[in-house]
Amino acid sequence: MADIVENRDFISDIKALINEARQHVVRSVNTAMVITYWEIGRRIVEEEQNGSNRAEYGKYLIENLAKELTLDFGKGFSVPNLRNFRQFYLAFPIRYTLCSELSWSHYRLLMRVENEDARTFYLKEAVECAWSVRQLERQINSFYYQRLLASQNKDIVKHETENNNTPISPSEILKDPYILEFLDLKENKDYLEVDLESALINRLQDFLLELGKGFSFVARQQRITTEAGKHYYIDLVFYNYLLKCFVLIDLKIGTLTPQDVGQMDLYVRLYEKQKRTDTDNPTIGIILCSQNDETVVQYSMLAESRQLFASQYKLYMPTEEELKRLISGNIRKIE
């Protein structure tokens, strides 16, 4: 029996070795492909600059090149693809800034982000968070960068676009609004808070992506108890390893009320006493509601507290204009 177990371990080791080699080959091929496409784009741009009529010459150059390359190498070098290579070089003109962790499919999305700061932000996040192509596409389409930038804190993304070792604050991570289109609840007009909670748990990976960097799931309906023995249950509890603190989320399907703020304040204070350790930073509470009330935000403890936040959630992907209206109407507190 021992021989059989050892043999299984041996086979598993060999399989792991082969899989690692295959992954290395894939990464190497991907890196070579990205660099090749970048070089093709660079040479197209440089050759275009030699033409007397650049627009006409550029069109002729790409069409002629596509014909020649397709004859020798087959598909993959069509006119649209060559134009993509050209745009790739123009978006990333410095070769050493290319990241081997990202595929050509990643770069096809990134190079279409017109704002250079946003493009740099998404590139860095995609590498650090190991975003798949689908995850990167969702973050771009949900205006992740713009939602962070919309905070009243003018340095909101300085830790993402610069090398900065200073401690980050909650306002640099938390967003408003949160986009929860992946829950597919838009057509359900009668969902309850428990339905929203269950949907978030069922799509926890997507929700963690939407929450942002550093979040890990701790508990659902975690109980905390007063000295008088009364029990309260927190909808969702997370820990953020960047902020080094617990994050409590209370789900509300209606408009924010003063009672919601008072309830979350109680949750945070009890959690501080019962769960927080000496190595943790102060606990954060987020009231995630379908509609904010600016008056409640401005004239409640939300306006002064560094631990309480109120954010809207949306069950659909907003257009850029809708997002601008949402952001302009939001009042967020900062440190």
N, C-alpha and C positions, 0 to 999 in steps of 0.2 A: 504493500500500500504506500509506503514511504517513497518507493521508487516512482510510483505513478504520480504522486504529488510533486516530486522534484522534476519529473518530466513535464508536467503541466506548467510549472514555473519557468522551465527552460523555454518551452514553446511560447509562453506569454512574453518573455524577454525578447525573443527573436521577432515576434510580431510587432512589439513596441519599437524595436530597432528599425524595422522596415517602414513602419508608419512615420517615424521621425525622419527617415531619409526621404520619403516621398514628400513630406511637408517642406523639407529643405529645398527639394527640387522645384516644388511649386513656387516657393518664395523667390528662388533664384530666377526662375523663368519670368515671374511677374516683374521683378526688379529690372531685368534685362529688357522686357517689353516696354515698361514705362520710360526708361532711359532712351530706348530706340525711338519711340514716338516723340519724345522731347527733342531729340537730335534732328529728326525729320522736320519738325515744326520750326526749329531754329534755322535750318538751312533754307527752308521755303521763305521765311521772312527775310533772311539776308539776300537771297536771290531776287526776291521781289524788289528790294531796294535798289537793285542795279538796273531795273527797267525804266525807260524814259516815261512811259505812261503806266504808272504803277498799278492802277486798277485793272486796265486791260491786260497788262502783262501778267499780273497775278492770276487772273482768271484763266488765261491761256496756259500758264505754268502749271497750275493745279490740275486742270483737265488733261493736259498732255502727260503729266507725271502719273496720274491715276491710270491712264491707258497702259503705259509702259509697265508699271508695277503689277497691275492686274494680270498682264500677259505672263510675267515671269513668276509671280508669287501667289496668284489666285485672289480670292476674296480677302477683304480686310483693308484694301487700299483704294477705296472708292473716293470720289470727290468729297462727299460729306465727311468721310473719315479723315482725309488729308486736311480739310478745313478745321476739324477738331484738333489735329496735331498742331496746326498753326496757332489756334486759340490757346492751346495748352502751353505752348512756349511763351506767348504774350502774357498769360496770367501768371506764369512761374518762370520768369526770365533767368533766374539764378539757379543753376543746376544743383548746387549742394543743399538747397532748401527742400529738395524732393525727399520724401520719406519712403523707405523700403517697406514700411508696414502697410502702406496704402496701395490698393490696386488701381489699375487703369479705370475701372468703373467708379472708384472713389473720386479720382481726379476729374472724370467727366462731369460729375456733379459739382465739384468745387470750382472748376474754372468758369462755371456759369453764374457764380455769385459775384455780382458786379462790385460790391463794396469791398475794397482791399482789406480793411480791418476785419470785416465779417469773415472773409475768406480765410484769413490767417487764424482767426478764432476757431472756425470749424475744422481746419486742418489739424490744429493742435489738439482739439478735443477728440477728434476721430482717432488720433494716434494714442493719446493718453488713456482714453476710455475703450479702446479697441472696438469702435463702432463698426458694425457691418454696413454694407452699402445701403441696405434698407433702412437701418437706423439713422445713418447720416442723411438720407433723403428726407426722412420724417422730421428731423431736427431743423433742416433748412426750410422745409415747407411750413413748419409750425412757427417760424420766425423766432427760434430759440435765442439767437443773439440779440435781436431787437427787444425781446421781452426783458432780458437782463439789463440791457442798456437803458431801458425806459425808467429804471429806478431813479429816484431823486438823488441817489448817491452818484456823483459825476465820475467817480473812479470805479464804477461797478465792475468793469471787465479788465481792470489793470492787471489783475493776477492771472488772467487768461492770455493776454496779449504781450505781457512783459515778463521777464524773470524777476520775480518779487518774492522775498522770503518773509515779508511782514505778515502777521496773523490776518486772516480773513474774517469778515463779519457775516452774519446771516443774510444781510441785504445783498451780499455779493453772490449768493447762491439761490435764494428763494425767488420765485417768479410770480408774476401777476399779469395776465391770467395763466392758469394751467389748462392745457388743451388735452382733453380726454376722448378724442374722436374714436380711439381704438376700442372703446367700450361698446360701441354700436347701440347706444341708448337714445340716440337723437329722436327716433320715431316713437319711442315709448314715452308718452306724456304722463303716465300714471306711476312711474317708478318711485319707490320709497328710498329712504336713506339706507335701509338694510340692503336694498337691491344695488345701490351704488357701491356700497362697501363690498358686497359679494363679487360684483363685477371687477372691482379693483384688485381683489385678491386673486381672482381667476386670471387676470392679466397683469400679475405682479411685476413681471420682467419689463413690460411696456411702461408700467407706472413708475418703476425705479428709473427708467430712462428719462421719463418726463420730469421727475423730481429733480434730477440733475446729478452732479458729481458727489460721491462720497456717501451715498445713502445705502443702508442695509436694513432689511426688515427684522423687526424684533417680535411684535405681537399684534394680535387682533383682539379687540374687546378685552384689553388688559384691565384687571380689577385693581382699584385703589380704594382704601377704606379710611373713613374718618375715625377719630378717637371715640366717637359715640357709636361706632359699629355700622354706619351707613355706607353701603357699597356704591361706587361709581365705576363705569366701564368706559375706557377710552377706545374710540373706534379703531385707530391705527397708531402704532408706535414704531418709530424708526430710530436708528442711530446714524449720525453723520460723523465719519472718522476725520473729515477735514475740519469741521467745527468742534469736534470732540464733545458732542453733547447729544442727548436724546431729543427727538423731535416728535411731538404729539400732534395728531391730526384729528380734528372733529369735523365730521361731514354734515353739511346742512343743505337741504334741497331748496330752501327758500331764501328770502332776503335776510341779510345780517341784522341781528337785533342786539340790544344791550344785554339781554339775558344770555345770548350766545357768548358774548365777551366775558361776562362774569363767570359763566360756567368754565370756560377755558382757563381763566385766571385761577380758579379753584383747582382744576386738574394739574396745572403747572406747579402750583405751590405744594400740593400733596405729593406730586411726583418728586419734587426736589427733596422733600423730607424723607420719603420712603424708598426711593430707587436710586437717586443720584449718589455717586461715590465721590471721594475727594479728588479723584483724577479727572472727573468730568467737568466740563464747562456748564454754565447755567442752561437749564432745559428750555426749549423753544416750543411754543404752542402755535399751531396754524389752524385757523377756522377756514375750512374750504367750503365756500358757499356758492350757490348758483347766481347770486346777485349781491353785490356790495351796496352798502348804504353809506354815502360819503359823510353824512352828518354823524352817524354812529362812530365811524372811524375817527373823525376829527375831534369829537367831544367826549369820547370815552377814554379809558386807560390805554387803548391802542395807540393814541397819539404820543404817549410818553414812554410806554414800556419798550424795553429792548428785547423782550422775550415773547411778546404776543404779536401775531400777524394775522391779517385777514386777506385772503386771496379768492378771486373768482375762479370758477372752472367753467369751461365751455365743452359741450359735447360734439362740437364740429370744428373743422379746421377753418379759421377765419381768413378772409381775404386780407391783403395788406391794408386796405382802407378801413375795414372793420377793426383790425387790430389797432390802428392809429387812434380810432375813436375810443376804443376801450382803454387804451393807455392814457389818453389825454383826460379821461374822466376819473381815473384812479387816483386816490390819495394814499401814498405809501409812506410809512414812517421810516426814518433812518436813525442811525446812531448820532 
